[in-house]
Amino acid sequence: MAIGAQNAFVLRQGLRRANVLAVVLVCACSDAILVTVGVFAFEWVESVLPGVLPIFKYGGAAFLFVYGALSFRAAWRGGESLETENGATQSTLKAVLTCLALTWTNPHVYLDTVVLLGSLSAPYGDARFAFGFGAALASFVFFFALGYGARFLAPVFAKPAAWRVLEVIIGITMWSIAVNLLLFTA
């Protein structure tokens, strides 16, 4: 799975061991809601808003290009390292609000959950409920593994160079997803 804006934030919070439970719950519950919408309302949304897919496509690509550029800028500036002794670097409210913004304003999240999973669930007919439940459960497992599994990488990210490498990887990933979004989606 690619590291998107939302996943990068969860990874950073997990590395810092800051507000992890709140952040992974926001992400997993948000994904569960969006998967449910995709699985049960994809056809309806597409019929009511026929022009929404191009908006998601171009808006998502723009969002990803900007986020990638911000990651490259952070890598260029450097200087960030993990300081586990300091605990949370931001309040839980600020972390949750940031997570909500990265989730609900990111068109790529809608493309993955509502559009992609919604269209993939269509052939399952009445078994879409099981498909949707499985996708939502997988999302919970993924976000908890990402948020809490990141602590095993904490010694690596105590070094500023590791953060620079991560930022470059995130930037490349964001731009790659954006290009793929523009080139390979309808």
WOSULFEN-V996627 format. One record per residue. N is the residue number from 0. RES is the residue in three letters. PSI is psi in whole degrees, -180 to 180 (NA if undefined). D_FIRST is the distance of its C-alpha to the first C-alpha in Angstrom with 1 decimal. Layout:
[[N | RES | PSI | D_FIRST] [N | RES | PSI | D_FIRST]]
This chain:
[[0 | MET | 138 | 0.0] [1 | ALA | 152 | 3.8] [2 | ILE | 105 | 6.6] [3 | GLY | -174 | 8.8] [4 | ALA | -45 | 12.4] [5 | GLN | -47 | 12.2] [6 | ASN | -37 | 9.5] [7 | ALA | -39 | 11.7] [8 | PHE | -45 | 14.7] [9 | VAL | -43 | 13.7] [10 | LEU | -46 | 13.1] [11 | ARG | -44 | 16.4] [12 | GLN | -40 | 18.2] [13 | GLY | -40 | 17.2] [14 | LEU | -38 | 18.4] [15 | ARG | -11 | 21.5] [16 | ARG | 44 | 21.9] [17 | ALA | 117 | 22.9] [18 | ASN | 34 | 22.8] [19 | VAL | -49 | 19.7] [20 | LEU | -47 | 20.9] [21 | ALA | -43 | 21.8] [22 | VAL | -45 | 18.5] [23 | VAL | -33 | 16.2] [24 | LEU | -41 | 18.8] [25 | VAL | -47 | 18.9] [26 | CYS | -48 | 15.1] [27 | ALA | -42 | 15.1] [28 | CYS | -40 | 18.4] [29 | SER | -45 | 17.6] [30 | ASP | -40 | 14.7] [31 | ALA | -42 | 17.1] [32 | ILE | -47 | 19.7] [33 | LEU | -36 | 17.7] [34 | VAL | -43 | 16.5] [35 | THR | -44 | 20.2] [36 | VAL | -46 | 21.4] [37 | GLY | -45 | 19.1] [38 | VAL | -39 | 20.2] [39 | PHE | -12 | 23.8] [40 | ALA | 11 | 24.6] [41 | PHE | -50 | 22.7] [42 | GLU | -40 | 25.8] [43 | TRP | -46 | 28.0] [44 | VAL | -44 | 26.0] [45 | GLU | -36 | 25.9] [46 | SER | -34 | 29.6] [47 | VAL | -37 | 30.7] [48 | LEU | 72 | 28.7] [49 | PRO | -21 | 28.5] [50 | GLY | 8 | 27.9] [51 | VAL | -31 | 24.8] [52 | LEU | -45 | 22.2] [53 | PRO | -33 | 23.4] [54 | ILE | -45 | 23.5] [55 | PHE | -41 | 19.9] [56 | LYS | -55 | 19.1] [57 | TYR | -37 | 21.3] [58 | GLY | -41 | 21.0] [59 | GLY | -43 | 17.2] [60 | ALA | -43 | 17.6] [61 | ALA | -45 | 20.3] [62 | PHE | -46 | 18.5] [63 | LEU | -37 | 15.6] [64 | PHE | -43 | 18.3] [65 | VAL | -46 | 20.2] [66 | TYR | -40 | 17.4] [67 | GLY | -42 | 16.6] [68 | ALA | -40 | 20.4] [69 | LEU | -37 | 20.7] [70 | SER | -42 | 18.3] [71 | PHE | -40 | 20.4] [72 | ARG | -41 | 23.5] [73 | ALA | -38 | 22.5] [74 | ALA | -40 | 21.8] [75 | TRP | -44 | 25.2] [76 | ARG | -39 | 27.0] [77 | GLY | -162 | 25.6] [78 | GLY | -10 | 27.5] [79 | GLU | 140 | 24.9] [80 | SER | 163 | 24.6] [81 | LEU | 125 | 23.8] [82 | GLU | 93 | 27.0] [83 | THR | -23 | 26.6] [84 | GLU | -27 | 30.3] [85 | ASN | -13 | 30.3] [86 | GLY | -142 | 28.1] [87 | ALA | 132 | 26.8] [88 | THR | -7 | 27.0] [89 | GLN | 160 | 27.1] [90 | SER | 160 | 28.4] [91 | THR | -41 | 26.5] [92 | LEU | -46 | 27.5] [93 | LYS | -41 | 26.3] [94 | ALA | -43 | 22.9] [95 | VAL | -44 | 22.7] [96 | LEU | -40 | 23.9] [97 | THR | -44 | 21.5] [98 | CYS | -43 | 18.6] [99 | LEU | -42 | 20.2] [100 | ALA | -45 | 20.7] [101 | LEU | -27 | 17.2] [102 | THR | -57 | 16.1] [103 | TRP | -15 | 19.1] [104 | THR | 1 | 19.9] [105 | ASN | 108 | 16.6] [106 | PRO | -26 | 16.9] [107 | HIS | -32 | 13.2] [108 | VAL | -42 | 12.8] [109 | TYR | -39 | 15.7] [110 | LEU | -42 | 14.3] [111 | ASP | -44 | 11.2] [112 | THR | -60 | 13.4] [113 | VAL | -52 | 16.9] [114 | VAL | -56 | 16.9] [115 | LEU | -55 | 14.1] [116 | LEU | -34 | 14.4] [117 | GLY | -45 | 18.1] [118 | SER | -34 | 18.7] [119 | LEU | -28 | 16.9] [120 | SER | -20 | 19.1] [121 | ALA | -44 | 22.3] [122 | PRO | -14 | 23.3] [123 | TYR | -9 | 23.3] [124 | GLY | -123 | 26.4] [125 | ASP | -16 | 27.6] [126 | ALA | 7 | 24.8] [127 | ARG | -31 | 22.5] [128 | PHE | -46 | 23.2] [129 | ALA | -41 | 21.7] [130 | PHE | -49 | 18.6] [131 | GLY | -42 | 18.2] [132 | PHE | -44 | 19.0] [133 | GLY | -41 | 16.4] [134 | ALA | -42 | 13.7] [135 | ALA | -41 | 15.2] [136 | LEU | -42 | 15.5] [137 | ALA | -36 | 11.9] [138 | SER | -44 | 11.3] [139 | PHE | -47 | 14.1] [140 | VAL | -45 | 13.0] [141 | PHE | -51 | 9.5] [142 | PHE | -38 | 11.5] [143 | PHE | -40 | 14.4] [144 | ALA | -42 | 12.6] [145 | LEU | -49 | 11.1] [146 | GLY | -47 | 14.5] [147 | TYR | -25 | 16.7] [148 | GLY | -21 | 15.0] [149 | ALA | -27 | 15.1] [150 | ARG | -25 | 18.9] [151 | PHE | -20 | 18.7] [152 | LEU | -3 | 17.7] [153 | ALA | -43 | 20.6] [154 | PRO | -35 | 23.1] [155 | VAL | -43 | 21.1] [156 | PHE | 9 | 20.6] [157 | ALA | -13 | 24.4] [158 | LYS | 130 | 24.9] [159 | PRO | -33 | 24.7] [160 | ALA | -35 | 23.6] [161 | ALA | -39 | 20.3] [162 | TRP | -39 | 19.7] [163 | ARG | -44 | 20.6] [164 | VAL | -45 | 18.1] [165 | LEU | -45 | 15.3] [166 | GLU | -40 | 16.6] [167 | VAL | -44 | 16.9] [168 | ILE | -43 | 13.3] [169 | ILE | -44 | 12.3] [170 | GLY | -47 | 15.0] [171 | ILE | -43 | 14.1] [172 | THR | -45 | 10.5] [173 | MET | -46 | 12.3] [174 | TRP | -36 | 14.9] [175 | SER | -44 | 12.9] [176 | ILE | -41 | 11.2] [177 | ALA | -45 | 14.8] [178 | VAL | -45 | 16.4] [179 | ASN | -39 | 14.4] [180 | LEU | -43 | 15.1] [181 | LEU | -37 | 18.8] [182 | LEU | -33 | 19.2] [183 | PHE | 13 | 17.5] [184 | THR | 154 | 17.9] [185 | ALA | NA | 21.3]]
